[in-house]
Amino acid sequence: MAHDGSMAITPRLLYIAAGAAVLVSLLAWTVEWSGAAYVCPYCRVQRTVIGVLGVLTLFARPGALIVPWLSYAAGGFAFVVAAMQHFNGWKRISAGDFSLNAQWYVDPWLLSGCAMLILVAQLMLVQATCGRRLR
């Protein structure tokens, strides 16, 4: 994709964001495969779709139809899963029995919140790239 100066998102930035998403996904899968994290179906969906959206972002072009459609379907599903997991934490807060894990950086409540932010950022990036008109 050639950069003609009219795009706010340069192809280089797009590729860096896509590569970072794929690396985050692979790193998260590696942590589970190594046994350092417990098996969580919510987390599996989130980390997989973050990687899939990273790959789809590599193919995002102005005026594209398939990439946004696949991105919104997969990203929307993963966002709902992350929101469900995050809401479970809010239910525990309301019940008065919430506490962060001893290793707070792997707490499902915090990680699902981060996953929601990442997923929305990825979908916004795809929208900003594919939503432009072809010249």
N, C-alpha and C positions, 0 to 999 in steps of 0.2 A: 504494500500500500504506500503510495507516494504521499508525502506531506506537502500540501500546497499552501500552507500558511493560514487557511481559513478554519482549520480544525483546532479546537482548544486542546484536544487530547492528541498528542503526537504518537505515531506508531511505536516509537521507542518506549514511551511511557506505558502504552497498552501492553507491549510484550513484557516489560518488567513486572507489571501488575499480574499478568497471566502466569508468568513464571513463579512469582512469589506465592500465588494461590496454589499452584501445583506442588511447590515445595512444602508449604504448610500442610497440605493434605498428606503427602508422602511421609512427612515427619510424624504426623499424628498417627498414621497407620503403623509406622515403625515402632512407636512407643507401645502400641497395643500388642503388636506381634512379638515384641521383646518381653512381654509379660509385666511391664512396668505400670500398666493401667488395666483396670478391669474391663471386661467385655460389656459394652453398653450399646444397645441397638439405636438409641437416640443419637449417640456420638458417631456411630458408624455412618448413619445417613448424612449427618452434617459434614463430616470430613470427606466423604465420598463426593458429595455434590459441590463442595468448595473446589475440589480438584477438577471435577467435570466442568464447572463454570470457568475455571482457569483455562482448560483446553478449548472450550467454546470461545472464550475471549480472543484466543489466537486467530480465530477465523471471523471475527467481527469486522464487518465492512459497512460503510454508509449505504443505506438502502437495502440491506440484507433482510430476508424474511425468516429463513429457517433458524439461524443462530438465535435471534431474539425469542422466537417461539419455543425452542428447546430450552433456552436459558430461563425463561419465565416459568415454564412448567416445572423444571427440576428445582429451580431456586425457590419458587413458591412452596413446593412440597417440603423442601428442607427447612424453610423459614417457619412453616407451621409446626414441624417436628421440634425445632429449636424453641419455639414459643411455648409449646406444650411442656417441654422439659423445664424451661425457665419458670413457667407458671407453677409447676410443682414446688419449686423453691418458695415462691410467694405464698402458696398454701401453707407450707411449713412455717413461714414467718407469721402468718395470721393465726396459726394454731399455737404459736409460742414455743415451738420445739425446733427452731432453726439454729444451726451452727455450721460454720464453715469447716471443711476438712482440716486436719492438722497441717496438711500440705495445701494451703489455700489456693495455690496456683493451679491445682488440678481439681478444684471444686466444680461439680457439674453445673451449679447455678451460675457461677462466674463464666465458665467456658461456653455455656449455651447463650449467655448474653453477648459474649464476644462473637460467637458464630452468627448470631442475628445481625450484628453490625457488619461483619465481613460479607455475609450473603447480600445484604442490601447494597453495600458499596459495589459489589461485583455486578449486581443487576443494574445499578445506576450507570456503571461504566459501559455495560453492553448497550443500554438505552442511549447514552450520550454518543456512542460510536455509530450504532446502526440507525438511530433516529434521524440522522442528517440526510438531506436530499442529495442525490447524485447531481453533478453539474452537467 
